[in-house]
Amino acid sequence: MQKKRKRWDVWLVECLLRPFRLLPLGFHYACGRGLAWFLEKVMHYRRDVVFINLSRSFPDKKYHEIRAIAKDFYKHLGDLFAEAIWFGGCRGDRGRKRLSQSHLVEFVNPEVLNAAAERGKGTILMMSHSGNWELFGGIAQYYYDVPLGIRHDGVAVVYKEMTSKFWDCFLEYNRCAPELDTSFDGYVESKDVLRFAVKHRHDNFVYAFNNDQFPYKGAQRYDVGEFMHQPTLAMGGAAVLAAKMGMTVLYLRWERPERGHWKVTLVPLAEDASAVTPESVMKQYYALLQEDLEKDPSNYLWTHKRWK
């Protein structure tokens, strides 16, 4: 995919952010904590949506417990912004080196991804709005105990085009920051991903999908039963693509043992998705996601209306 031409307003914001992006990650976390306080206490940013989502997802918890989770969530949200802004400055050789040395993201078992790549059919990575999905464009630069057996130009980050042209352009350049000066060409809009996959069917690509629950208008819907104690309809784009192309499907489990360090574990869902149904893959995915959210309730983007 061709990168969008950078807009003048995006260029201006990038110029203003450039000196701040070069500051240590700790500085950004401090700013993020201030932002979290402002969003929660001053703006009351989507507070009603957050409390409704949490109350329905954790029906056994009392009000003070829900309030504590919401407070932790806003802190988490501030940290996500902080990491994303810092990540956007990791450009060029120096930026990629800084990203690698930071150990911001560590893949616990990269050998699982290497084994999937050896099949030569392509790999789907299914993740959610847990962890920090904005950091996935740096997959080639993160810390691995064993070498990662995929090329930096063999990764496709699948996204949904935004209504705002400014944010759509800004996020593209931010998400692809470590690869902007390379041959990376894998920032793919969701409506184009099937065409892209067919074109690159012999190139053994790794596709990163951020899976929203509630399907967009016109999208194919799958009933995955109850997720977080609520009847749930889900989009099956990733699972359907994997089934059509016979790809391997892996779930990304994001955990943060400490601030500034994400640990990502790859959990196999299907070695050959053409041998199973998309529904079965989606149900496995949501079962794992629920398990993760029950363990760490704040690690999710609760500001969106995911059940309608």
C-alpha positions in Angstrom: 0.0 0.0 0.0 1.2 3.5 -0.8 1.6 5.8 2.2 -0.7 8.7 2.2 0.7 12.1 1.3 1.3 13.8 4.6 -1.1 16.7 5.3 0.2 20.1 6.2 -1.6 20.0 9.6 0.0 16.6 10.3 3.4 17.9 9.3 2.9 20.9 11.7 1.9 18.7 14.6 4.9 16.4 13.8 7.3 19.3 13.9 5.8 20.4 17.3 6.1 16.9 18.8 9.6 16.2 17.4 11.6 17.6 20.4 9.3 16.0 22.9 9.4 12.6 21.2 13.2 12.5 21.9 12.8 12.9 25.6 13.0 9.7 27.8 10.0 7.4 28.1 9.7 8.3 31.8 9.0 11.9 30.9 6.2 10.8 28.6 4.7 8.6 31.4 4.7 11.6 33.7 2.8 13.6 31.0 0.5 10.6 30.5 -0.4 10.5 34.2 -1.4 14.2 34.0 -3.5 13.4 31.0 -5.2 10.5 32.8 -6.1 12.8 35.7 -7.5 15.4 33.2 -9.5 12.9 31.2 -11.0 11.3 34.3 -11.5 14.2 36.7 -12.0 17.2 34.5 -13.3 16.0 31.1 -15.1 13.0 32.6 -14.1 11.5 29.2 -16.7 8.8 28.3 -17.1 8.0 32.0 -20.7 6.8 31.6 -19.6 4.4 28.9 -16.7 3.1 31.0 -18.9 2.5 34.1 -21.6 0.8 32.1 -19.2 -1.5 30.3 -17.4 -2.4 33.6 -20.6 -2.9 35.5 -22.0 -5.3 32.9 -18.7 -7.1 32.4 -18.1 -7.7 36.1 -21.7 -8.1 37.5 -20.3 -9.6 40.8 -18.2 -6.6 41.7 -19.4 -3.9 44.0 -19.5 -0.2 43.1 -16.3 0.7 44.9 -14.5 -2.1 43.0 -15.8 -0.9 39.7 -14.7 2.6 40.6 -11.2 1.3 41.4 -11.0 -0.5 38.1 -12.1 2.7 36.2 -9.4 4.7 38.0 -6.8 2.2 37.0 -8.1 2.2 33.4 -7.7 5.9 33.0 -4.1 5.6 34.3 -3.6 2.8 31.7 -5.1 5.0 29.0 -2.6 7.8 29.9 0.2 5.4 29.6 -1.0 4.2 26.2 -0.9 7.8 24.9 2.6 8.3 26.4 4.0 5.2 24.8 2.4 5.9 21.4 3.9 9.5 21.3 7.3 8.2 22.3 7.1 5.4 19.8 6.4 7.9 17.0 9.9 9.3 17.5 11.6 5.9 17.0 12.6 6.7 13.4 15.7 5.9 11.4 18.6 3.8 12.5 19.0 5.7 15.8 15.3 5.5 16.6 15.1 1.8 15.9 18.1 1.2 18.1 16.5 3.2 20.9 13.3 1.1 20.5 15.1 -2.2 20.6 17.2 -1.2 23.6 14.2 0.0 25.6 12.7 -3.5 25.9 9.3 -1.8 25.8 7.8 -4.9 24.2 9.2 -8.4 24.7 7.8 -11.4 22.8 8.0 -14.3 25.3 7.8 -17.2 22.8 8.9 -15.9 19.3 9.6 -19.5 18.3 5.8 -20.0 18.0 5.7 -17.3 15.3 8.8 -18.7 13.6 7.2 -22.2 13.5 4.1 -20.6 11.9 6.2 -18.8 9.3 7.9 -22.1 8.4 4.6 -23.4 7.1 4.8 -20.7 4.3 1.1 -20.1 4.2 1.0 -16.8 6.1 0.1 -16.0 9.7 -2.7 -14.1 11.3 -2.1 -12.4 14.7 -5.3 -11.6 16.4 -5.1 -8.9 19.1 -7.6 -6.7 20.8 -7.7 -3.3 22.4 -5.7 -4.7 25.3 -2.1 -4.1 25.8 -0.9 -1.3 23.4 -1.9 -2.1 19.9 -0.4 1.2 18.6 3.1 -0.3 19.1 2.8 -3.2 16.7 4.5 -1.4 13.8 7.8 -2.0 15.6 7.6 -5.8 15.7 10.9 -6.2 13.8 12.7 -4.1 16.4 11.5 -5.6 19.7 13.4 -7.9 22.1 13.5 -11.6 21.4 15.3 -14.4 23.1 15.7 -16.1 19.8 16.0 -14.4 16.3 12.7 -13.6 14.7 12.3 -15.5 11.5 10.2 -12.9 9.6 11.2 -9.9 7.5 10.4 -6.4 8.5 8.8 -6.0 5.1 6.8 -9.2 5.5 4.4 -7.7 8.1 1.0 -6.2 7.3 -0.7 -4.0 9.9 -4.4 -4.0 9.2 -6.4 -0.9 10.1 -9.8 0.7 9.7 -9.8 4.0 7.9 -11.0 6.8 10.2 -13.5 9.5 9.4 -11.1 12.2 10.4 -8.5 12.6 7.6 -6.1 14.3 10.1 -6.1 11.4 12.6 -6.1 8.8 9.8 -2.9 10.3 8.4 -1.3 11.0 11.8 -1.8 7.5 13.1 -0.4 5.9 9.9 2.9 7.8 10.3 3.0 7.2 14.0 2.2 3.4 13.8 4.7 2.9 11.1 7.4 5.2 12.6 10.3 2.6 12.8 9.8 1.6 9.2 9.2 4.9 7.5 12.6 5.0 5.8 12.6 1.3 4.8 10.8 -0.7 2.1 7.9 -1.5 4.5 4.6 -1.3 2.5 2.2 -3.2 4.8 -0.1 -0.7 6.3 -3.3 -2.1 4.8 -6.9 -0.9 5.1 -9.3 -3.6 6.1 -11.4 -3.5 2.9 -8.2 -4.1 0.9 -6.7 -6.9 2.9 -8.1 -9.8 0.9 -6.7 -8.3 -2.3 -3.4 -7.7 -0.6 -3.3 -11.3 0.8 -4.0 -12.8 -2.6 -1.3 -10.6 -4.2 1.2 -11.7 -1.6 0.1 -15.3 -1.1 3.6 -16.6 -1.9 5.4 -14.0 0.3 4.5 -15.6 3.7 3.2 -12.4 5.3 2.3 -11.9 9.0 -1.0 -10.0 9.4 -1.8 -8.1 12.6 -5.5 -7.7 13.1 -7.1 -5.6 15.8 -10.4 -7.3 16.4 -13.3 -5.1 17.4 -16.4 -6.8 18.9 -19.3 -5.1 17.4 -19.3 -5.4 13.6 -19.2 -2.3 11.4 -22.2 -1.6 9.2 -22.2 -4.0 6.3 -19.5 -6.3 7.9 -20.2 -10.0 8.3 -21.4 -10.9 11.8 -20.7 -13.9 14.0 -22.5 -14.8 17.2 -19.7 -15.9 19.6 -22.1 -16.5 22.5 -21.4 -14.6 25.8 -18.3 -12.5 26.2 -17.8 -10.8 29.5 -21.3 -12.0 30.6 -23.0 -10.3 27.6 -24.3 -11.7 24.3 -21.8 -10.7 21.7 -21.7 -10.2 17.9 -18.2 -10.0 16.4 -16.5 -9.3 13.1 -14.8 -12.4 11.7 -12.6 -10.7 9.1 -9.3 -12.2 10.4 -10.7 -15.7 10.9 -12.4 -15.7 7.5 -9.2 -14.6 5.7 -7.2 -17.2 7.5 -9.7 -19.9 6.5 -9.7 -18.9 2.9 -5.9 -18.8 2.7 -5.1 -21.8 5.0 -3.1 -19.5 7.4 -2.0 -20.1 10.9 -3.8 -18.1 13.6 -2.2 -16.9 16.8 -3.7 -14.9 19.7 -1.6 -12.1 21.2 -1.7 -12.0 25.0 -0.4 -8.6 26.3 0.7 -8.5 30.0 2.6 -5.7 31.8 4.6 -6.9 34.8 5.9 -3.4 35.2 5.5 0.1 33.7 7.6 0.4 30.6 7.7 -3.3 29.8 5.1 -5.3 27.9 5.3 -9.1 27.6 3.5 -10.6 24.6 2.8 -14.3 24.5 1.7 -16.0 21.3 -1.2 -18.5 21.8 -2.0 -20.9 18.9 -5.6 -20.9 17.8 -5.3 -22.9 14.5 -2.3 -24.2 12.7 -4.3 -24.4 9.5 -7.5 -22.3 9.6 -8.9 -23.9 6.5 -9.5 -27.1 8.6 -11.7 -25.3 11.1 -14.6 -22.8 11.0 -14.2 -19.1 11.5 -16.8 -19.4 14.3 -14.6 -21.8 16.3 -11.5 -19.5 15.9 -13.5 -16.5 17.1 -14.9 -18.3 20.1 -11.4 -19.4 21.1 -10.2 -15.8 20.7 -12.9 -14.3 22.9 -12.5 -17.0 25.6 -8.8 -16.1 25.8 -9.5 -12.4 25.9 -12.1 -12.8 28.7 -9.6 -14.8 30.6 -7.1 -12.0 30.3 -9.6 -9.2 31.2 -10.7 -11.1 34.3 -7.0 -11.3 35.4 -6.3 -7.6 34.6 -9.6 -5.6 34.2 -8.0 -2.3 33.5 -6.0 -3.5 30.5 -8.7 -2.8 27.9 -10.2 0.1 26.0 -13.4 0.5 28.0 -14.3 3.8 26.5 -15.9 2.2 23.4 -19.5 0.9 23.1 -18.6 -2.7 22.3 -22.0 -4.1 23.0 -24.9 -2.4 21.2 
